[in-house]
Amino acid sequence: MSEATMWLLVADEARAALHAADTPKGPLSEVQDFIDAANRLPDRDLVTDRPGRAFDSSGEGRHALEPHTEPGEVEAQRRVSA
């Protein structure tokens, strides 16, 4: 009886790599690499607007507001829930 090929998929939000081994203790070889190019974009390409601005509580200074979450994290969650 021949042994079946073992498959291993390693993935995150932007990339997946498929590996195979002919025996349980055999070496793994990469079969294919999958890349989600849209989720590997820089944060500046995932948002359309500049960050909001706020005035200091005292004085005339203004500063940019930072988002509470990274745009890449928001995009990954959007893809999961779609």
mmCIF file of the N, C-alpha and C atoms, coordinates in Angstrom:
data_MODEL
# 
_entry.id   MODEL 
# 
loop_
_atom_site.group_PDB 
_atom_site.id 
_atom_site.type_symbol 
_atom_site.label_atom_id 
_atom_site.label_alt_id 
_atom_site.label_comp_id 
_atom_site.label_asym_id 
_atom_site.label_entity_id 
_atom_site.label_seq_id 
_atom_site.pdbx_PDB_ins_code 
_atom_site.Cartn_x 
_atom_site.Cartn_y 
_atom_site.Cartn_z 
_atom_site.occupancy 
_atom_site.B_iso_or_equiv 
_atom_site.pdbx_formal_charge 
_atom_site.auth_seq_id 
_atom_site.auth_comp_id 
_atom_site.auth_asym_id 
_atom_site.auth_atom_id 
_atom_site.pdbx_PDB_model_num 
ATOM 1   N N  . MET A 1 1  ? 0.843   -1.167 0.000  1.00 0.00 ? 1  MET A N  1 
ATOM 2   C CA . MET A 1 1  ? 0.000   0.000  0.000  1.00 0.00 ? 1  MET A CA 1 
ATOM 3   C C  . MET A 1 1  ? 0.899   1.245  0.000  1.00 0.00 ? 1  MET A C  1 
ATOM 4   N N  . SER A 1 2  ? 0.651   2.171  -0.925 1.00 0.00 ? 2  SER A N  1 
ATOM 5   C CA . SER A 1 2  ? 1.459   3.384  -0.993 1.00 0.00 ? 2  SER A CA 1 
ATOM 6   C C  . SER A 1 2  ? 0.914   4.430  -0.023 1.00 0.00 ? 2  SER A C  1 
ATOM 7   N N  . GLU A 1 3  ? 1.821   5.239  0.461  1.00 0.00 ? 3  GLU A N  1 
ATOM 8   C CA . GLU A 1 3  ? 1.420   6.286  1.397  1.00 0.00 ? 3  GLU A CA 1 
ATOM 9   C C  . GLU A 1 3  ? 0.928   7.512  0.626  1.00 0.00 ? 3  GLU A C  1 
ATOM 10  N N  . ALA A 1 4  ? -0.035  8.183  1.189  1.00 0.00 ? 4  ALA A N  1 
ATOM 11  C CA . ALA A 1 4  ? -0.586  9.376  0.549  1.00 0.00 ? 4  ALA A CA 1 
ATOM 12  C C  . ALA A 1 4  ? 0.332   10.567 0.765  1.00 0.00 ? 4  ALA A C  1 
ATOM 13  N N  . THR A 1 5  ? 0.256   11.509 -0.131 1.00 0.00 ? 5  THR A N  1 
ATOM 14  C CA . THR A 1 5  ? 1.025   12.734 0.005  1.00 0.00 ? 5  THR A CA 1 
ATOM 15  C C  . THR A 1 5  ? 0.454   13.561 1.154  1.00 0.00 ? 5  THR A C  1 
ATOM 16  N N  . MET A 1 6  ? 1.326   14.102 1.975  1.00 0.00 ? 6  MET A N  1 
ATOM 17  C CA . MET A 1 6  ? 0.900   14.989 3.066  1.00 0.00 ? 6  MET A CA 1 
ATOM 18  C C  . MET A 1 6  ? 0.983   16.423 2.575  1.00 0.00 ? 6  MET A C  1 
ATOM 19  N N  . TRP A 1 7  ? -0.050  17.213 2.885  1.00 0.00 ? 7  TRP A N  1 
ATOM 20  C CA . TRP A 1 7  ? -0.124  18.604 2.471  1.00 0.00 ? 7  TRP A CA 1 
ATOM 21  C C  . TRP A 1 7  ? -0.090  19.504 3.697  1.00 0.00 ? 7  TRP A C  1 
ATOM 22  N N  . LEU A 1 8  ? 0.562   20.662 3.566  1.00 0.00 ? 8  LEU A N  1 
ATOM 23  C CA . LEU A 1 8  ? 0.623   21.643 4.642  1.00 0.00 ? 8  LEU A CA 1 
ATOM 24  C C  . LEU A 1 8  ? 0.422   23.021 4.024  1.00 0.00 ? 8  LEU A C  1 
ATOM 25  N N  . LEU A 1 9  ? -0.565  23.750 4.554  1.00 0.00 ? 9  LEU A N  1 
ATOM 26  C CA . LEU A 1 9  ? -0.840  25.102 4.079  1.00 0.00 ? 9  LEU A CA 1 
ATOM 27  C C  . LEU A 1 9  ? -0.518  26.075 5.207  1.00 0.00 ? 9  LEU A C  1 
ATOM 28  N N  . VAL A 1 10 ? 0.367   27.029 4.927  1.00 0.00 ? 10 VAL A N  1 
ATOM 29  C CA . VAL A 1 10 ? 0.751   28.059 5.893  1.00 0.00 ? 10 VAL A CA 1 
ATOM 30  C C  . VAL A 1 10 ? 0.270   29.387 5.318  1.00 0.00 ? 10 VAL A C  1 
ATOM 31  N N  . ALA A 1 11 ? -0.549  30.140 6.111  1.00 0.00 ? 11 ALA A N  1 
ATOM 32  C CA . ALA A 1 11 ? -1.148  31.351 5.554  1.00 0.00 ? 11 ALA A CA 1 
ATOM 33  C C  . ALA A 1 11 ? -1.327  32.444 6.589  1.00 0.00 ? 11 ALA A C  1 
ATOM 34  N N  . ASP A 1 12 ? -1.393  33.676 6.096  1.00 0.00 ? 12 ASP A N  1 
ATOM 35  C CA . ASP A 1 12 ? -1.830  34.821 6.883  1.00 0.00 ? 12 ASP A CA 1 
ATOM 36  C C  . ASP A 1 12 ? -2.770  35.632 5.985  1.00 0.00 ? 12 ASP A C  1 
ATOM 37  N N  . GLU A 1 13 ? -3.016  36.907 6.308  1.00 0.00 ? 13 GLU A N  1 
ATOM 38  C CA . GLU A 1 13 ? -3.984  37.684 5.541  1.00 0.00 ? 13 GLU A CA 1 
ATOM 39  C C  . GLU A 1 13 ? -3.556  37.947 4.101  1.00 0.00 ? 13 GLU A C  1 
ATOM 40  N N  . ALA A 1 14 ? -2.270  37.975 3.830  1.00 0.00 ? 14 ALA A N  1 
ATOM 41  C CA . ALA A 1 14 ? -1.803  38.387 2.513  1.00 0.00 ? 14 ALA A CA 1 
ATOM 42  C C  . ALA A 1 14 ? -1.096  37.303 1.718  1.00 0.00 ? 14 ALA A C  1 
ATOM 43  N N  . ARG A 1 15 ? -0.704  36.212 2.343  1.00 0.00 ? 15 ARG A N  1 
ATOM 44  C CA . ARG A 1 15 ? 0.093   35.209 1.639  1.00 0.00 ? 15 ARG A CA 1 
ATOM 45  C C  . ARG A 1 15 ? -0.231  33.815 2.145  1.00 0.00 ? 15 ARG A C  1 
ATOM 46  N N  . ALA A 1 16 ? -0.158  32.846 1.251  1.00 0.00 ? 16 ALA A N  1 
ATOM 47  C CA . ALA A 1 16 ? -0.312  31.441 1.618  1.00 0.00 ? 16 ALA A CA 1 
ATOM 48  C C  . ALA A 1 16 ? 0.720   30.638 0.844  1.00 0.00 ? 16 ALA A C  1 
ATOM 49  N N  . ALA A 1 17 ? 1.281   29.626 1.489  1.00 0.00 ? 17 ALA A N  1 
ATOM 50  C CA . ALA A 1 17 ? 2.262   28.755 0.847  1.00 0.00 ? 17 ALA A CA 1 
ATOM 51  C C  . ALA A 1 17 ? 1.805   27.307 1.042  1.00 0.00 ? 17 ALA A C  1 
ATOM 52  N N  . LEU A 1 18 ? 1.715   26.567 -0.047 1.00 0.00 ? 18 LEU A N  1 
ATOM 53  C CA . LEU A 1 18 ? 1.311   25.170 -0.023 1.00 0.00 ? 18 LEU A CA 1 
ATOM 54  C C  . LEU A 1 18 ? 2.557   24.296 -0.120 1.00 0.00 ? 18 LEU A C  1 
ATOM 55  N N  . HIS A 1 19 ? 2.734   23.399 0.854  1.00 0.00 ? 19 HIS A N  1 
ATOM 56  C CA . HIS A 1 19 ? 3.886   22.489 0.895  1.00 0.00 ? 19 HIS A CA 1 
ATOM 57  C C  . HIS A 1 19 ? 3.388   21.056 0.826  1.00 0.00 ? 19 HIS A C  1 
ATOM 58  N N  . ALA A 1 20 ? 4.249   20.155 0.363  1.00 0.00 ? 20 ALA A N  1 
ATOM 59  C CA . ALA A 1 20 ? 3.904   18.739 0.272  1.00 0.00 ? 20 ALA A CA 1 
ATOM 60  C C  . ALA A 1 20 ? 5.089   17.890 0.707  1.00 0.00 ? 20 ALA A C  1 
ATOM 61  N N  . ALA A 1 21 ? 4.776   16.692 1.226  1.00 0.00 ? 21 ALA A N  1 
ATOM 62  C CA . ALA A 1 21 ? 5.795   15.705 1.586  1.00 0.00 ? 21 ALA A CA 1 
ATOM 63  C C  . ALA A 1 21 ? 5.286   14.336 1.143  1.00 0.00 ? 21 ALA A C  1 
ATOM 64  N N  . ASP A 1 22 ? 6.169   13.518 0.563  1.00 0.00 ? 22 ASP A N  1 
ATOM 65  C CA . ASP A 1 22 ? 5.775   12.190 0.082  1.00 0.00 ? 22 ASP A CA 1 
ATOM 66  C C  . ASP A 1 22 ? 5.652   11.179 1.209  1.00 0.00 ? 22 ASP A C  1 
ATOM 67  N N  . THR A 1 23 ? 6.370   11.399 2.298  1.00 0.00 ? 23 THR A N  1 
ATOM 68  C CA . THR A 1 23 ? 6.292   10.496 3.447  1.00 0.00 ? 23 THR A CA 1 
ATOM 69  C C  . THR A 1 23 ? 6.092   11.337 4.706  1.00 0.00 ? 23 THR A C  1 
ATOM 70  N N  . PRO A 1 24 ? 5.577   10.740 5.793  1.00 0.00 ? 24 PRO A N  1 
ATOM 71  C CA . PRO A 1 24 ? 5.350   11.515 7.020  1.00 0.00 ? 24 PRO A CA 1 
ATOM 72  C C  . PRO A 1 24 ? 6.605   12.171 7.577  1.00 0.00 ? 24 PRO A C  1 
ATOM 73  N N  . LYS A 1 25 ? 7.757   11.558 7.387  1.00 0.00 ? 25 LYS A N  1 
ATOM 74  C CA . LYS A 1 25 ? 9.001   12.134 7.894  1.00 0.00 ? 25 LYS A CA 1 
ATOM 75  C C  . LYS A 1 25 ? 9.856   12.730 6.792  1.00 0.00 ? 25 LYS A C  1 
ATOM 76  N N  . GLY A 1 26 ? 9.304   12.777 5.586  1.00 0.00 ? 26 GLY A N  1 
ATOM 77  C CA . GLY A 1 26 ? 10.053  13.296 4.452  1.00 0.00 ? 26 GLY A CA 1 
ATOM 78  C C  . GLY A 1 26 ? 10.158  14.805 4.471  1.00 0.00 ? 26 GLY A C  1 
ATOM 79  N N  . PRO A 1 27 ? 11.052  15.336 3.674  1.00 0.00 ? 27 PRO A N  1 
ATOM 80  C CA . PRO A 1 27 ? 11.216  16.789 3.626  1.00 0.00 ? 27 PRO A CA 1 
ATOM 81  C C  . PRO A 1 27 ? 10.026  17.457 2.941  1.00 0.00 ? 27 PRO A C  1 
ATOM 82  N N  . LEU A 1 28 ? 9.720   18.667 3.403  1.00 0.00 ? 28 LEU A N  1 
ATOM 83  C CA . LEU A 1 28 ? 8.658   19.444 2.777  1.00 0.00 ? 28 LEU A CA 1 
ATOM 84  C C  . LEU A 1 28 ? 9.220   20.184 1.575  1.00 0.00 ? 28 LEU A C  1 
ATOM 85  N N  . SER A 1 29 ? 8.440   20.225 0.523  1.00 0.00 ? 29 SER A N  1 
ATOM 86  C CA . SER A 1 29 ? 8.820   21.032 -0.631 1.00 0.00 ? 29 SER A CA 1 
ATOM 87  C C  . SER A 1 29 ? 7.657   21.962 -0.952 1.00 0.00 ? 29 SER A C  1 
ATOM 88  N N  . GLU A 1 30 ? 7.986   23.206 -1.270 1.00 0.00 ? 30 GLU A N  1 
ATOM 89  C CA . GLU A 1 30 ? 6.936   24.178 -1.582 1.00 0.00 ? 30 GLU A CA 1 
ATOM 90  C C  . GLU A 1 30 ? 6.366   23.880 -2.957 1.00 0.00 ? 30 GLU A C  1 
ATOM 91  N N  . VAL A 1 31 ? 5.046   23.722 -3.012 1.00 0.00 ? 31 VAL A N  1 
ATOM 92  C CA . VAL A 1 31 ? 4.363   23.409 -4.266 1.00 0.00 ? 31 VAL A CA 1 
ATOM 93  C C  . VAL A 1 31 ? 3.927   24.689 -4.963 1.00 0.00 ? 31 VAL A C  1 
ATOM 94  N N  . GLN A 1 32 ? 3.295   25.589 -4.195 1.00 0.00 ? 32 GLN A N  1 
ATOM 95  C CA . GLN A 1 32 ? 2.812   26.831 -4.785 1.00 0.00 ? 32 GLN A CA 1 
ATOM 96  C C  . GLN A 1 32 ? 2.742   27.914 -3.719 1.00 0.00 ? 32 GLN A C  1 
ATOM 97  N N  . ASP A 1 33 ? 2.912   29.152 -4.169 1.00 0.00 ? 33 ASP A N  1 
ATOM 98  C CA . ASP A 1 33 ? 2.860   30.315 -3.293 1.00 0.00 ? 33 ASP A CA 1 
ATOM 99  C C  . ASP A 1 33 ? 1.728   31.207 -3.792 1.00 0.00 ? 33 ASP A C  1 
ATOM 100 N N  . PHE A 1 34 ? 0.812   31.574 -2.911 1.00 0.00 ? 34 PHE A N  1 
ATOM 101 C CA . PHE A 1 34 ? -0.322  32.421 -3.266 1.00 0.00 ? 34 PHE A CA 1 
ATOM 102 C C  . PHE A 1 34 ? -0.151  33.764 -2.570 1.00 0.00 ? 34 PHE A C  1 
ATOM 103 N N  . ILE A 1 35 ? -0.253  34.854 -3.317 1.00 0.00 ? 35 ILE A N  1 
ATOM 104 C CA . ILE A 1 35 ? -0.099  36.188 -2.746 1.00 0.00 ? 35 ILE A CA 1 
ATOM 105 C C  . ILE A 1 35 ? -1.325  37.015 -3.088 1.00 0.00 ? 35 ILE A C  1 
ATOM 106 N N  . ASP A 1 36 ? -1.923  37.639 -2.074 1.00 0.00 ? 36 ASP A N  1 
ATOM 107 C CA . ASP A 1 36 ? -3.039  38.552 -2.257 1.00 0.00 ? 36 ASP A CA 1 
ATOM 108 C C  . ASP A 1 36 ? -2.447  39.953 -2.341 1.00 0.00 ? 36 ASP A C  1 
ATOM 109 N N  . ALA A 1 37 ? -2.192  40.398 -3.546 1.00 0.00 ? 37 ALA A N  1 
ATOM 110 C CA . ALA A 1 37 ? -1.490  41.673 -3.744 1.00 0.00 ? 37 ALA A CA 1 
ATOM 111 C C  . ALA A 1 37 ? -2.254  42.854 -3.166 1.00 0.00 ? 37 ALA A C  1 
ATOM 112 N N  . ALA A 1 38 ? -3.574  42.820 -3.185 1.00 0.00 ? 38 ALA A N  1 
ATOM 113 C CA . ALA A 1 38 ? -4.359  43.940 -2.667 1.00 0.00 ? 38 ALA A CA 1 
ATOM 114 C C  . ALA A 1 38 ? -4.143  44.127 -1.172 1.00 0.00 ? 38 ALA A C  1 
ATOM 115 N N  . ASN A 1 39 ? -3.908  43.050 -0.440 1.00 0.00 ? 39 ASN A N  1 
ATOM 116 C CA . ASN A 1 39 ? -3.727  43.171 1.002  1.00 0.00 ? 39 ASN A CA 1 
ATOM 117 C C  . ASN A 1 39 ? -2.281  43.450 1.375  1.00 0.00 ? 39 ASN A C  1 
ATOM 118 N N  . ARG A 1 40 ? -1.393  43.507 0.413  1.00 0.00 ? 40 ARG A N  1 
ATOM 119 C CA . ARG A 1 40 ? 0.007   43.830 0.685  1.00 0.00 ? 40 ARG A CA 1 
ATOM 120 C C  . ARG A 1 40 ? 0.310   45.285 0.342  1.00 0.00 ? 40 ARG A C  1 
ATOM 121 N N  . LEU A 1 41 ? -0.727  46.054 0.019  1.00 0.00 ? 41 LEU A N  1 
ATOM 122 C CA . LEU A 1 41 ? -0.527  47.457 -0.312 1.00 0.00 ? 41 LEU A CA 1 
ATOM 123 C C  . LEU A 1 41 ? -0.080  48.242 0.918  1.00 0.00 ? 41 LEU A C  1 
ATOM 124 N N  . PRO A 1 42 ? 0.691   49.292 0.718  1.00 0.00 ? 42 PRO A N  1 
ATOM 125 C CA . PRO A 1 42 ? 1.037   50.152 1.851  1.00 0.00 ? 42 PRO A CA 1 
ATOM 126 C C  . PRO A 1 42 ? -0.228  50.807 2.421  1.00 0.00 ? 42 PRO A C  1 
ATOM 127 N N  . ASP A 1 43 ? -0.183  51.172 3.692  1.00 0.00 ? 43 ASP A N  1 
ATOM 128 C CA . ASP A 1 43 ? -1.341  51.782 4.337  1.00 0.00 ? 43 ASP A CA 1 
ATOM 129 C C  . ASP A 1 43 ? -1.847  53.000 3.575  1.00 0.00 ? 43 ASP A C  1 
ATOM 130 N N  . ARG A 1 44 ? -0.955  53.782 3.003  1.00 0.00 ? 44 ARG A N  1 
ATOM 131 C CA . ARG A 1 44 ? -1.382  54.995 2.307  1.00 0.00 ? 44 ARG A CA 1 
ATOM 132 C C  . ARG A 1 44 ? -2.248  54.674 1.092  1.00 0.00 ? 44 ARG A C  1 
ATOM 133 N N  . ASP A 1 45 ? -2.115  53.450 0.526  1.00 0.00 ? 45 ASP A N  1 
ATOM 134 C CA . ASP A 1 45 ? -2.934  53.058 -0.611 1.00 0.00 ? 45 ASP A CA 1 
ATOM 135 C C  . ASP A 1 45 ? -4.260  52.423 -0.193 1.00 0.00 ? 45 ASP A C  1 
ATOM 136 N N  . LEU A 1 46 ? -4.428  52.105 1.082  1.00 0.00 ? 46 LEU A N  1 
ATOM 137 C CA . LEU A 1 46 ? -5.665  51.496 1.563  1.00 0.00 ? 46 LEU A CA 1 
ATOM 138 C C  . LEU A 1 46 ? -6.659  52.529 2.081  1.00 0.00 ? 46 LEU A C  1 
ATOM 139 N N  . VAL A 1 47 ? -6.214  53.736 2.334  1.00 0.00 ? 47 VAL A N  1 
ATOM 140 C CA . VAL A 1 47 ? -7.108  54.786 2.818  1.00 0.00 ? 47 VAL A CA 1 
ATOM 141 C C  . VAL A 1 47 ? -7.215  55.871 1.757  1.00 0.00 ? 47 VAL A C  1 
ATOM 142 N N  . THR A 1 48 ? -8.363  56.521 1.693  1.00 0.00 ? 48 THR A N  1 
ATOM 143 C CA . THR A 1 48 ? -8.574  57.527 0.660  1.00 0.00 ? 48 THR A CA 1 
ATOM 144 C C  . THR A 1 48 ? -8.410  58.938 1.176  1.00 0.00 ? 48 THR A C  1 
ATOM 145 N N  . ASP A 1 49 ? -8.581  59.133 2.468  1.00 0.00 ? 49 ASP A N  1 
ATOM 146 C CA . ASP A 1 49 ? -8.529  60.477 3.035  1.00 0.00 ? 49 ASP A CA 1 
ATOM 147 C C  . ASP A 1 49 ? -7.294  60.682 3.883  1.00 0.00 ? 49 ASP A C  1 
ATOM 148 N N  . ARG A 1 50 ? -6.915  61.926 3.997  1.00 0.00 ? 50 ARG A N  1 
ATOM 149 C CA . ARG A 1 50 ? -5.857  62.273 4.929  1.00 0.00 ? 50 ARG A CA 1 
ATOM 150 C C  . ARG A 1 50 ? -6.415  62.149 6.343  1.00 0.00 ? 50 ARG A C  1 
ATOM 151 N N  . PRO A 1 51 ? -5.558  61.928 7.335  1.00 0.00 ? 51 PRO A N  1 
ATOM 152 C CA . PRO A 1 51 ? -6.073  61.849 8.706  1.00 0.00 ? 51 PRO A CA 1 
ATOM 153 C C  . PRO A 1 51 ? -6.680  63.183 9.128  1.00 0.00 ? 51 PRO A C  1 
ATOM 154 N N  . GLY A 1 52 ? -7.669  63.118 10.030 1.00 0.00 ? 52 GLY A N  1 
ATOM 155 C CA . GLY A 1 52 ? -8.310  64.325 10.527 1.00 0.00 ? 52 GLY A CA 1 
ATOM 156 C C  . GLY A 1 52 ? -7.335  65.203 11.294 1.00 0.00 ? 52 GLY A C  1 
ATOM 157 N N  . ARG A 1 53 ? -7.714  66.451 11.509 1.00 0.00 ? 53 ARG A N  1 
ATOM 158 C CA . ARG A 1 53 ? -6.869  67.391 12.239 1.00 0.00 ? 53 ARG A CA 1 
ATOM 159 C C  . ARG A 1 53 ? -7.633  67.879 13.457 1.00 0.00 ? 53 ARG A C  1 
ATOM 160 N N  . ALA A 1 54 ? -6.909  68.203 14.484 1.00 0.00 ? 54 ALA A N  1 
ATOM 161 C CA . ALA A 1 54 ? -7.523  68.699 15.719 1.00 0.00 ? 54 ALA A CA 1 
ATOM 162 C C  . ALA A 1 54 ? -6.727  69.886 16.228 1.00 0.00 ? 54 ALA A C  1 
ATOM 163 N N  . PHE A 1 55 ? -7.407  70.769 16.933 1.00 0.00 ? 55 PHE A N  1 
ATOM 164 C CA . PHE A 1 55 ? -6.756  71.911 17.571 1.00 0.00 ? 55 PHE A CA 1 
ATOM 165 C C  . PHE A 1 55 ? -6.293  71.509 18.961 1.00 0.00 ? 55 PHE A C  1 
ATOM 166 N N  . ASP A 1 56 ? -5.183  72.089 19.388 1.00 0.00 ? 56 ASP A N  1 
ATOM 167 C CA . ASP A 1 56 ? -4.735  71.884 20.764 1.00 0.00 ? 56 ASP A CA 1 
ATOM 168 C C  . ASP A 1 56 ? -5.737  72.507 21.716 1.00 0.00 ? 56 ASP A C  1 
ATOM 169 N N  . SER A 1 57 ? -5.811  71.992 22.934 1.00 0.00 ? 57 SER A N  1 
ATOM 170 C CA . SER A 1 57 ? -6.744  72.546 23.912 1.00 0.00 ? 57 SER A CA 1 
ATOM 171 C C  . SER A 1 57 ? -6.355  73.952 24.331 1.00 0.00 ? 57 SER A C  1 
ATOM 172 N N  . SER A 1 58 ? -5.083  74.276 24.229 1.00 0.00 ? 58 SER A N  1 
ATOM 173 C CA . SER A 1 58 ? -4.640  75.641 24.521 1.00 0.00 ? 58 SER A CA 1 
ATOM 174 C C  . SER A 1 58 ? -3.678  76.063 23.427 1.00 0.00 ? 58 SER A C  1 
ATOM 175 N N  . GLY A 1 59 ? -3.818  77.243 22.950 1.00 0.00 ? 59 GLY A N  1 
ATOM 176 C CA . GLY A 1 59 ? -2.944  77.714 21.897 1.00 0.00 ? 59 GLY A CA 1 
ATOM 177 C C  . GLY A 1 59 ? -3.558  77.525 20.532 1.00 0.00 ? 59 GLY A C  1 
ATOM 178 N N  . GLU A 1 60 ? -2.746  77.800 19.507 1.00 0.00 ? 60 GLU A N  1 
ATOM 179 C CA . GLU A 1 60 ? -3.251  77.749 18.142 1.00 0.00 ? 60 GLU A CA 1 
ATOM 180 C C  . GLU A 1 60 ? -2.709  76.560 17.353 1.00 0.00 ? 60 GLU A C  1 
ATOM 181 N N  . GLY A 1 61 ? -2.043  75.634 18.025 1.00 0.00 ? 61 GLY A N  1 
ATOM 182 C CA . GLY A 1 61 ? -1.451  74.495 17.320 1.00 0.00 ? 61 GLY A CA 1 
ATOM 183 C C  . GLY A 1 61 ? -2.492  73.505 16.820 1.00 0.00 ? 61 GLY A C  1 
ATOM 184 N N  . ARG A 1 62 ? -2.160  72.825 15.736 1.00 0.00 ? 62 ARG A N  1 
ATOM 185 C CA . ARG A 1 62 ? -3.015  71.767 15.207 1.00 0.00 ? 62 ARG A CA 1 
ATOM 186 C C  . ARG A 1 62 ? -2.149  70.537 14.979 1.00 0.00 ? 62 ARG A C  1 
ATOM 187 N N  . HIS A 1 63 ? -2.760  69.383 15.033 1.00 0.00 ? 63 HIS A N  1 
ATOM 188 C CA . HIS A 1 63 ? -2.011  68.157 14.778 1.00 0.00 ? 63 HIS A CA 1 
ATOM 189 C C  . HIS A 1 63 ? -2.930  67.123 14.148 1.00 0.00 ? 63 HIS A C  1 
ATOM 190 N N  . ALA A 1 64 ? -2.320  66.169 13.450 1.00 0.00 ? 64 ALA A N  1 
ATOM 191 C CA . ALA A 1 64 ? -3.090  65.121 12.779 1.00 0.00 ? 64 ALA A CA 1 
ATOM 192 C C  . ALA A 1 64 ? -3.530  64.072 13.787 1.00 0.00 ? 64 ALA A C  1 
ATOM 193 N N  . LEU A 1 65 ? -4.705  63.504 13.553 1.00 0.00 ? 65 LEU A N  1 
ATOM 194 C CA . LEU A 1 65 ? -5.220  62.416 14.392 1.00 0.00 ? 65 LEU A CA 1 
ATOM 195 C C  . LEU A 1 65 ? -4.852  61.086 13.754 1.00 0.00 ? 65 LEU A C  1 
ATOM 196 N N  . GLU A 1 66 ? -4.366  60.164 14.533 1.00 0.00 ? 66 GLU A N  1 
ATOM 197 C CA . GLU A 1 66 ? -4.004  58.840 14.035 1.00 0.00 ? 66 GLU A CA 1 
ATOM 198 C C  . GLU A 1 66 ? -5.192  57.899 14.169 1.00 0.00 ? 66 GLU A C  1 
ATOM 199 N N  . PRO A 1 67 ? -5.387  56.989 13.209 1.00 0.00 ? 67 PRO A N  1 
ATOM 200 C CA . PRO A 1 67 ? -6.481  56.022 13.337 1.00 0.00 ? 67 PRO A CA 1 
ATOM 201 C C  . PRO A 1 67 ? -6.215  55.052 14.492 1.00 0.00 ? 67 PRO A C  1 
ATOM 202 N N  . HIS A 1 68 ? -7.286  54.520 15.067 1.00 0.00 ? 68 HIS A N  1 
ATOM 203 C CA . HIS A 1 68 ? -7.147  53.587 16.181 1.00 0.00 ? 68 HIS A CA 1 
ATOM 204 C C  . HIS A 1 68 ? -6.680  52.205 15.716 1.00 0.00 ? 68 HIS A C  1 
ATOM 205 N N  . THR A 1 69 ? -6.941  51.851 14.460 1.00 0.00 ? 69 THR A N  1 
ATOM 206 C CA . THR A 1 69 ? -6.505  50.571 13.908 1.00 0.00 ? 69 THR A CA 1 
ATOM 207 C C  . THR A 1 69 ? -5.739  50.816 12.616 1.00 0.00 ? 69 THR A C  1 
ATOM 208 N N  . GLU A 1 70 ? -4.880  49.885 12.293 1.00 0.00 ? 70 GLU A N  1 
ATOM 209 C CA . GLU A 1 70 ? -4.115  49.984 11.058 1.00 0.00 ? 70 GLU A CA 1 
ATOM 210 C C  . GLU A 1 70 ? -5.044  49.686 9.871  1.00 0.00 ? 70 GLU A C  1 
ATOM 211 N N  . PRO A 1 71 ? -4.895  50.403 8.751  1.00 0.00 ? 71 PRO A N  1 
ATOM 212 C CA . PRO A 1 71 ? -5.742  50.147 7.589  1.00 0.00 ? 71 PRO A CA 1 
ATOM 213 C C  . PRO A 1 71 ? -5.640  48.707 7.080  1.00 0.00 ? 71 PRO A C  1 
ATOM 214 N N  . GLY A 1 72 ? -4.470  48.083 7.184  1.00 0.00 ? 72 GLY A N  1 
ATOM 215 C CA . GLY A 1 72 ? -4.322  46.686 6.751  1.00 0.00 ? 72 GLY A CA 1 
ATOM 216 C C  . GLY A 1 72 ? -5.169  45.741 7.589  1.00 0.00 ? 72 GLY A C  1 
ATOM 217 N N  . GLU A 1 73 ? -5.277  46.009 8.898  1.00 0.00 ? 73 GLU A N  1 
ATOM 218 C CA . GLU A 1 73 ? -6.105  45.186 9.775  1.00 0.00 ? 73 GLU A CA 1 
ATOM 219 C C  . GLU A 1 73 ? -7.583  45.342 9.420  1.00 0.00 ? 73 GLU A C  1 
ATOM 220 N N  . VAL A 1 74 ? -8.006  46.568 9.137  1.00 0.00 ? 74 VAL A N  1 
ATOM 221 C CA . VAL A 1 74 ? -9.394  46.820 8.757  1.00 0.00 ? 74 VAL A CA 1 
ATOM 222 C C  . VAL A 1 74 ? -9.715  46.100 7.451  1.00 0.00 ? 74 VAL A C  1 
ATOM 223 N N  . GLU A 1 75 ? -8.808  46.162 6.489  1.00 0.00 ? 75 GLU A N  1 
ATOM 224 C CA . GLU A 1 75 ? -9.021  45.501 5.199  1.00 0.00 ? 75 GLU A CA 1 
ATOM 225 C C  . GLU A 1 75 ? -9.094  43.985 5.364  1.00 0.00 ? 75 GLU A C  1 
ATOM 226 N N  . ALA A 1 76 ? -8.246  43.411 6.209  1.00 0.00 ? 76 ALA A N  1 
ATOM 227 C CA . ALA A 1 76 ? -8.276  41.965 6.447  1.00 0.00 ? 76 ALA A CA 1 
ATOM 228 C C  . ALA A 1 76 ? -9.601  41.552 7.079  1.00 0.00 ? 76 ALA A C  1 
ATOM 229 N N  . GLN A 1 77 ? -10.111 42.331 8.040  1.00 0.00 ? 77 GLN A N  1 
ATOM 230 C CA . GLN A 1 77 ? -11.389 42.022 8.662  1.00 0.00 ? 77 GLN A CA 1 
ATOM 231 C C  . GLN A 1 77 ? -12.533 42.148 7.668  1.00 0.00 ? 77 GLN A C  1 
ATOM 232 N N  . ARG A 1 78 ? -12.444 43.145 6.779  1.00 0.00 ? 78 ARG A N  1 
ATOM 233 C CA . ARG A 1 78 ? -13.487 43.328 5.773  1.00 0.00 ? 78 ARG A CA 1 
ATOM 234 C C  . ARG A 1 78 ? -13.549 42.111 4.850  1.00 0.00 ? 78 ARG A C  1 
ATOM 235 N N  . ARG A 1 79 ? -12.393 41.593 4.469  1.00 0.00 ? 79 ARG A N  1 
ATOM 236 C CA . ARG A 1 79 ? -12.354 40.429 3.570  1.00 0.00 ? 79 ARG A CA 1 
ATOM 237 C C  . ARG A 1 79 ? -12.890 39.182 4.243  1.00 0.00 ? 79 ARG A C  1 
ATOM 238 N N  . VAL A 1 80 ? -12.640 39.031 5.527  1.00 0.00 ? 80 VAL A N  1 
ATOM 239 C CA . VAL A 1 80 ? -13.113 37.853 6.257  1.00 0.00 ? 80 VAL A CA 1 
ATOM 240 C C  . VAL A 1 80 ? -14.633 37.870 6.382  1.00 0.00 ? 80 VAL A C  1 
ATOM 241 N N  . SER A 1 81 ? -15.193 39.042 6.652  1.00 0.00 ? 81 SER A N  1 
ATOM 242 C CA . SER A 1 81 ? -16.635 39.131 6.862  1.00 0.00 ? 81 SER A CA 1 
ATOM 243 C C  . SER A 1 81 ? -17.414 39.187 5.548  1.00 0.00 ? 81 SER A C  1 
ATOM 244 N N  . ALA A 1 82 ? -16.736 39.381 4.411  1.00 0.00 ? 82 ALA A N  1 
ATOM 245 C CA . ALA A 1 82 ? -17.438 39.456 3.123  1.00 0.00 ? 82 ALA A CA 1 
ATOM 246 C C  . ALA A 1 82 ? -17.819 38.099 2.601  1.00 0.00 ? 82 ALA A C  1 
# 
